[in-house]
Amino acid sequence: MLSPSEVEARWSFIVHLDDELLKGGAITSAKTDLLVQNVDIAYCNGAPLAAIILAASAIEVHLRFELQIDESTSLASLIDRSGLGSSIIEDLHDLRRERNRWVHPREEEGDDWIYNDVAGLETLDPLARSAVRLVRVVLYDNPWV
């Protein structure tokens, strides 16, 4: 459980990300907005796994909206078609792979870390923080001025 000051620091981090990355306005769908809101709530309240999974979903929904591509196209293909910079595309594929690891679990992937890090705050929290940033990088890439 996060302390109130930790929760406040996380919300402050998000506000600073928006100040840093948003240049103009962003056009998103209502579904994207809802997912991003839940990414933020999950991250700020110490649910990093939820934040990671929701961030990947928000990015997928936004790329479908932005590129006007149907639902049969994979997230990997959407990422490759996004037109984003190569380092962002690489980060998006890393996030996609991490999301897939949890959404499509394999028994042979050990769970040794669970015994020492039940909430995933040590292991997953840095990934969730990165996912929160990456959502905004994608959403704010094509600003509406």
Buried (B, 14 or more C-beta within 10 A) or exposed (E): EBEEEBBEEBBEBBEEBEEEBEEEEBEBEEBBBBBBEBBBBBBBBBBBBBBBBBBBBBBBBBBBBBBEEEEEBEBEEBBEEBEBEEEBBEBBBBBBEBBBEBEEEEEEEEEEEEEEEEBBBEBBBEBBBBBBBBBBBBBBBEEEE
